[in-house]
Amino acid sequence: MSEAERQLNRHDRILPTPPGDPKKKNKTISELKAELTPLNVMNPTRNKYKLTELQELAIANNIDTKKEITREKKGWEGQPKGLLQVLWERGWIDEGNLDKYTMDPATDADGEVLEGAEEWSLRILMASCLDFAQEMTALEHVGSELGVSVIITPKFHAELAGEGIEYSWGISKALYRRKPLISKKGKEAFKALVMECSSRDVIHTQIVRKLSRRARAYICAYFALEYNKNNNQETPAVTLAFIERLVKAFKTHRAALGFDAGFVNAVVLSQEAHI
């Protein structure tokens, strides 16, 4: 923007009404009440009025029931700069291709990021800045203040979170929903029931360990995929069904003949040779 444009758009301002009949809209109930109250024309014993009733009272007392629609333009002062502005100040923006920039990268029908789309994504560009990549999240900051470490698990994969914490929440919520409605009425009853459903009597040590095992089964499945990828081994398309099959495989009893049959058979043959 030029200096004149910067000053014009610095503060909030009301845009001029276009020529001709200005657009109008109905006044709200609160606005009509504010204008009718000083006239003492409303019944003081009534707490609620319908909009149509207030409009009739307003017309009877020569009060306009409509108001002009004003257009307000927010100024830039005191507002967040936005990703585009910050990246431009850092020299990451190609001013000749401003129309190509989007918040998230373009994807195809399957949700896969299109080739070359990352360079036009404002989120990806900002995440690649070193100071942003190393910035602590609000949760990590609170954890550091409390003297604990916060390890962020992958987004959208609740089955990996913590020691099965999402399963613990699921059990508590499911139990809460099964309780009768009468036990949830009132603030104190609600709080008491929440504490009951999330207490150690419900989420006890045996349950936590069981849920933790389930979470680790998913972790093993994802680790296997990552390991195969890093070692250039062929991996099928990662679908929900494929992940579930992997989890099922990890949950089954793993005998030595299953995961290292070659080694076991070699040892057996060497033993037979000495007999």
C-alpha positions in Angstrom: 0.0 0.0 0.0 1.0 3.6 -0.5 1.4 5.8 2.5 -1.9 7.4 1.8 -3.6 4.0 1.6 -1.9 2.9 4.9 -3.2 5.9 6.7 -6.7 5.5 5.2 -7.0 1.9 6.3 -5.2 2.3 9.7 -8.4 2.7 11.8 -11.9 1.2 11.7 -14.2 3.3 9.5 -17.8 3.4 8.3 -18.0 3.1 4.5 -20.2 5.7 2.8 -23.7 4.7 1.9 -24.2 4.0 -1.8 -26.4 6.5 -3.7 -30.1 5.7 -3.9 -32.3 4.1 -1.3 -30.1 2.8 1.5 -30.5 -0.9 2.5 -32.4 -1.4 5.8 -33.0 -4.3 8.2 -35.3 -4.8 11.1 -34.2 -3.6 14.5 -33.7 -6.3 17.1 -35.8 -7.0 20.1 -33.2 -5.4 22.4 -33.0 -2.3 20.2 -36.7 -1.8 20.1 -37.0 -2.3 23.9 -34.3 0.3 24.5 -36.3 2.9 22.5 -39.7 1.9 23.9 -38.7 1.7 27.6 -38.5 5.5 28.2 -42.1 5.9 26.8 -43.5 3.5 29.4 -45.7 1.8 26.8 -44.7 -1.8 27.6 -46.3 -3.9 30.3 -43.9 -4.0 33.2 -45.2 -7.4 34.4 -44.2 -9.0 31.1 -40.6 -10.3 30.8 -40.8 -11.4 27.2 -42.1 -9.8 24.0 -42.3 -11.1 20.5 -40.6 -9.1 17.8 -43.9 -8.5 16.0 -45.5 -7.2 19.2 -42.6 -4.7 19.7 -42.8 -3.6 16.1 -46.6 -2.9 16.5 -45.8 -0.8 19.6 -43.0 1.1 17.8 -45.3 1.9 14.9 -48.0 3.1 17.3 -45.5 5.5 18.9 -43.9 6.7 15.6 -40.7 4.8 16.0 -39.1 3.4 12.9 -38.8 -0.4 13.1 -35.9 -0.6 10.6 -32.4 0.8 10.6 -29.9 1.5 7.8 -27.3 -1.1 7.2 -23.9 0.4 7.7 -20.8 -1.2 6.2 -17.7 -1.1 8.5 -14.2 -1.7 7.3 -11.7 -2.9 10.0 -8.4 -1.1 10.2 -5.1 -2.8 10.4 -3.8 -1.2 13.6 -3.8 -3.6 16.5 -4.8 -6.5 14.3 -2.6 -9.7 13.6 -0.5 -9.3 10.6 -1.4 -12.6 9.1 0.8 -15.2 7.5 1.1 -13.5 4.1 2.3 -10.2 5.6 4.8 -11.9 7.9 6.2 -14.1 5.1 6.4 -11.1 2.8 8.4 -9.2 5.5 10.8 -12.2 5.6 11.3 -12.2 1.9 9.5 -15.5 1.2 6.7 -14.1 -1.0 6.9 -13.8 -4.8 5.0 -10.6 -5.4 4.4 -11.5 -9.0 2.4 -14.6 -8.1 0.3 -13.3 -5.1 -2.9 -15.0 -6.4 -1.2 -18.5 -6.2 -0.8 -18.4 -2.4 -3.3 -20.4 -0.3 -3.5 -21.2 3.4 -3.1 -25.0 2.8 -1.6 -26.8 -0.2 -3.8 -27.9 -3.1 -4.7 -31.6 -3.1 -6.2 -34.1 -5.5 -9.4 -36.0 -5.2 -7.7 -38.5 -2.9 -6.4 -35.8 -0.5 -2.8 -36.1 -1.7 -0.8 -32.9 -2.0 -0.2 -31.9 -5.6 3.4 -31.8 -6.8 4.9 -28.4 -6.3 1.9 -27.2 -4.2 3.9 -26.9 -1.0 5.8 -23.8 -2.2 2.5 -21.9 -2.4 1.1 -22.9 1.0 1.4 -20.2 3.6 1.2 -22.7 6.5 4.0 -24.9 5.1 6.2 -21.9 4.4 5.8 -20.5 7.9 6.4 -24.0 9.4 9.7 -24.2 7.5 11.0 -21.0 9.3 13.5 -22.2 11.9 12.1 -19.9 14.7 8.6 -21.2 14.2 9.6 -24.8 13.9 11.4 -24.7 17.3 8.7 -22.6 19.0 7.0 -24.4 22.0 3.3 -24.9 21.8 1.1 -23.3 24.6 0.8 -26.8 26.2 4.6 -27.4 26.1 5.1 -24.0 27.7 2.7 -24.8 30.5 4.4 -28.1 31.0 7.8 -26.5 31.2 6.5 -24.1 33.9 5.3 -27.1 35.9 8.6 -28.9 35.4 7.2 -31.7 33.2 7.9 -32.7 29.6 5.1 -32.7 27.1 5.5 -35.0 24.1 3.1 -34.3 21.3 1.8 -37.3 19.5 0.8 -37.2 15.8 -2.4 -35.3 15.0 -5.5 -37.2 13.9 -4.1 -40.4 15.4 -5.8 -40.6 18.8 -5.1 -44.3 19.1 -1.4 -43.4 19.7 -1.9 -40.7 22.4 -0.2 -41.2 25.7 -0.7 -44.5 27.4 -4.1 -45.0 25.8 -5.4 -41.8 27.3 -8.1 -41.5 24.6 -9.4 -44.9 25.5 -9.6 -43.8 29.1 -11.6 -40.7 28.2 -13.8 -42.9 26.0 -14.6 -45.2 28.9 -15.4 -42.3 31.2 -17.7 -40.7 28.6 -19.4 -43.9 27.7 -20.1 -44.6 31.4 -21.4 -41.0 31.9 -23.8 -41.4 28.9 -25.2 -44.6 30.4 -26.2 -42.9 33.6 -29.9 -41.8 34.1 -30.7 -38.2 33.3 -31.8 -37.4 36.8 -28.2 -38.0 38.1 -27.0 -35.2 35.7 -29.4 -32.4 36.7 -27.9 -29.5 38.6 -24.3 -28.2 38.6 -23.3 -30.1 41.7 -24.8 -33.4 40.6 -23.1 -33.0 37.2 -19.7 -32.4 38.7 -20.1 -35.3 41.1 -21.0 -37.6 38.3 -18.1 -36.5 36.2 -15.7 -37.1 39.1 -17.3 -40.6 39.6 -16.9 -41.6 36.0 -13.3 -40.5 35.8 -12.3 -41.8 39.3 -9.8 -44.5 40.1 -12.6 -46.8 40.8 -13.4 -46.7 37.0 -10.0 -46.1 35.4 -8.0 -48.3 37.7 -4.5 -49.7 37.2 -5.6 -52.9 35.4 -7.7 -50.9 32.9 -4.9 -48.4 32.2 -2.5 -51.2 31.5 -5.0 -52.9 29.2 -5.6 -49.6 27.3 -1.8 -48.9 27.2 -1.2 -52.3 25.5 -3.8 -51.5 22.9 -2.1 -48.1 22.2 1.3 -49.8 21.9 -0.1 -52.2 19.3 -1.0 -49.3 17.1 2.4 -47.7 17.8 4.1 -50.9 16.7 2.0 -51.0 13.5 2.9 -47.4 12.5 6.6 -48.1 13.4 6.7 -51.1 11.1 5.4 -48.9 8.3 8.0 -46.2 8.9 10.7 -48.8 9.2 9.8 -50.4 5.9 9.6 -47.0 4.2 13.1 -45.9 5.5 14.6 -49.2 4.4 13.1 -48.9 0.9 10.9 -51.9 1.4 7.6 -52.2 -0.5 4.6 -51.2 1.6 1.0 -51.4 0.6 -1.2 -48.3 0.6 -1.8 -47.2 4.2 -5.5 -47.6 4.7 -7.6 -48.0 7.8 -8.2 -51.7 7.0 -4.4 -52.2 6.5 -3.6 -50.6 9.8 -6.2 -52.8 11.6 -4.7 -55.9 10.0 -1.2 -54.9 11.2 -2.5 -54.2 14.7 -4.2 -57.7 14.8 -0.9 -59.3 13.7 1.0 -57.5 16.5 -1.7 -58.5 19.1 -1.4 -62.2 18.3 1.0 -64.5 20.2 4.4 -64.2 18.5 6.3 -67.5 18.7 9.9 -67.7 17.7 9.0 -70.0 14.8 6.8 -67.1 13.5 9.2 -64.2 13.6 12.6 -65.9 13.1 12.0 -69.4 11.7 15.3 -69.4 9.7 17.4 -68.9 12.8 15.4 -71.5 14.9 15.6 -74.1 12.1 19.3 -73.5 11.7 19.9 -74.1 15.4 17.8 -77.3 15.3 19.8 -78.6 12.3 23.1 -77.9 14.0 21.9 -79.8 17.1 20.8 -82.8 15.1 24.2 -83.0 13.4 25.9 -83.5 16.9 23.5 -86.2 17.9 
